[in-house]
Amino acid sequence: MRKIREIILHCSATHPGMDIGVAEIRGWHQDRGWSDVGYHFVVRRNGAVETGRKIADVGAHVQGHNQNSIGVCLVGGVNRGNVPDCNFTAPQWSALHDLVSELIDDYPDAQVIGHRSYTTKKDCPVFDAVSWWYGK
């Protein structure tokens, strides 16, 4: 079993009209040559949580941090001009809170963090994940 140390939040960098899920993201990732979708969970616009990779399997979502992390992707994150925009829906926020709570229950030593904390090349997930989770 993997030692989970991080729950890393992402966004799909899609505009609000794109209601995509694991199947579409899997296709994009496989087109890049990956074996599967990089995330363990995807939270759709309606708040539905879809399972991607099994938690037991190493993800492909943050270079150098996949071995001991779980990747969670929120659908959305840019406006129609592809400018970063924290445009997630109320059902997504609720589902994300519930999912992260469950993951923390299962992995109490894990820290919640956003993808952008690991690179200056990404705005993902377009909000401060640390403040969102720990600022409660």
C-alpha positions as CSV (number, residue, x, y, z in Angstrom):
1,M,0.0,0.0,0.0
2,R,1.2,3.5,-0.9
3,K,1.9,6.0,1.9
4,I,-0.4,8.9,1.1
5,R,1.2,12.2,2.2
6,E,-0.6,14.7,-0.1
7,I,-4.0,15.3,-1.6
8,I,-3.3,17.5,-4.5
9,L,-6.1,19.6,-6.0
10,H,-6.3,20.4,-9.8
11,C,-8.6,21.9,-12.3
12,S,-9.2,20.7,-15.9
13,A,-8.6,24.2,-17.3
14,T,-11.9,24.0,-19.2
15,H,-14.6,26.7,-19.5
16,P,-18.0,26.4,-17.6
17,G,-19.9,25.1,-20.7
18,M,-17.7,22.0,-20.9
19,D,-19.3,19.3,-18.8
20,I,-16.6,16.7,-19.0
21,G,-15.6,13.9,-16.8
22,V,-13.1,11.0,-16.3
23,A,-13.8,9.6,-19.8
24,E,-12.8,12.8,-21.6
25,I,-9.8,13.5,-19.5
26,R,-8.7,9.9,-19.8
27,G,-8.8,10.4,-23.6
28,W,-6.7,13.6,-23.4
29,H,-4.1,11.9,-21.2
30,Q,-3.9,8.8,-23.3
31,D,-3.4,11.0,-26.4
32,R,-0.3,12.2,-24.6
33,G,0.9,8.6,-24.3
34,W,-0.2,8.1,-20.6
35,S,-1.6,4.7,-19.7
36,D,-4.7,6.1,-18.0
37,V,-6.2,9.3,-16.6
38,G,-3.7,10.9,-14.3
39,Y,-6.2,11.8,-11.5
40,H,-7.7,9.5,-8.9
41,F,-11.0,11.6,-8.8
42,V,-12.7,14.1,-11.0
43,V,-15.5,16.4,-9.7
44,R,-17.9,17.3,-12.5
45,R,-19.9,20.6,-12.8
46,N,-23.0,19.0,-11.2
47,G,-20.9,17.8,-8.2
48,A,-20.8,14.2,-9.3
49,V,-17.5,12.6,-8.2
50,E,-16.1,10.1,-10.7
51,T,-13.3,7.7,-10.0
52,G,-10.2,7.7,-12.2
53,R,-7.2,5.7,-11.2
54,K,-7.4,3.4,-8.2
55,I,-5.9,5.0,-5.1
56,A,-3.5,2.0,-4.9
57,D,-2.1,3.0,-8.3
58,V,0.3,5.9,-8.6
59,G,-1.2,8.9,-10.4
60,A,0.2,11.1,-13.1
61,H,-0.7,14.6,-12.0
62,V,2.3,16.4,-10.5
63,Q,5.8,15.5,-11.6
64,G,7.9,14.4,-8.7
65,H,4.9,14.1,-6.3
66,N,2.8,11.2,-7.7
67,Q,4.2,8.4,-5.7
68,N,2.7,9.5,-2.4
69,S,-0.3,11.6,-3.4
70,I,-3.9,11.5,-4.5
71,G,-4.9,13.7,-7.4
72,V,-8.4,15.4,-7.4
73,C,-9.5,17.4,-10.5
74,L,-12.3,19.9,-10.5
75,V,-13.9,20.5,-13.9
76,G,-13.6,24.1,-15.0
77,G,-11.1,26.7,-14.0
78,V,-10.9,29.0,-17.0
79,N,-13.4,31.3,-18.7
80,R,-14.3,31.2,-22.4
81,G,-11.2,33.3,-23.2
82,N,-9.0,30.6,-21.5
83,V,-8.1,33.0,-18.6
84,P,-7.9,31.4,-15.2
85,D,-11.2,31.8,-13.4
86,C,-12.4,30.2,-10.2
87,N,-15.8,29.3,-11.7
88,F,-16.6,26.1,-9.9
89,T,-20.2,25.5,-9.0
90,A,-21.8,25.2,-5.5
91,P,-22.3,21.4,-6.0
92,Q,-18.6,21.1,-6.9
93,W,-17.5,22.9,-3.7
94,S,-19.7,20.7,-1.6
95,A,-18.6,17.5,-3.3
96,L,-15.0,18.6,-3.0
97,H,-15.3,19.3,0.7
98,D,-17.0,15.9,1.3
99,L,-14.4,14.0,-0.8
100,V,-11.4,15.7,0.9
101,S,-13.0,15.0,4.3
102,E,-13.3,11.3,3.4
103,L,-9.8,11.2,2.2
104,I,-8.4,12.9,5.3
105,D,-10.3,10.4,7.4
106,D,-8.6,7.6,5.5
107,Y,-5.2,9.3,5.3
108,P,-5.0,11.6,8.4
109,D,-1.3,12.4,7.8
110,A,-2.0,13.8,4.3
111,Q,-1.8,17.5,3.5
112,V,-4.1,19.3,1.1
113,I,-2.3,21.4,-1.4
114,G,-2.9,22.8,-4.9
115,H,-1.0,21.9,-8.0
116,R,0.2,25.5,-8.4
117,S,2.2,25.2,-5.2
118,Y,4.7,23.0,-7.2
119,T,5.2,25.1,-10.3
120,T,5.1,28.7,-11.5
121,K,3.8,27.4,-14.9
122,K,0.4,26.5,-13.6
123,D,-2.5,28.5,-12.0
124,C,-4.3,25.2,-11.3
125,P,-6.5,24.8,-9.4
126,V,-7.1,28.7,-9.6
127,F,-7.7,29.1,-5.9
128,D,-5.5,28.8,-2.8
129,A,-6.2,25.1,-1.8
130,V,-4.3,25.4,1.4
131,S,-6.3,28.4,2.6
132,W,-9.5,26.8,1.4
133,W,-9.0,23.7,3.4
134,Y,-7.0,24.8,6.5
135,G,-8.6,28.3,6.7
136,K,-11.9,26.9,7.9
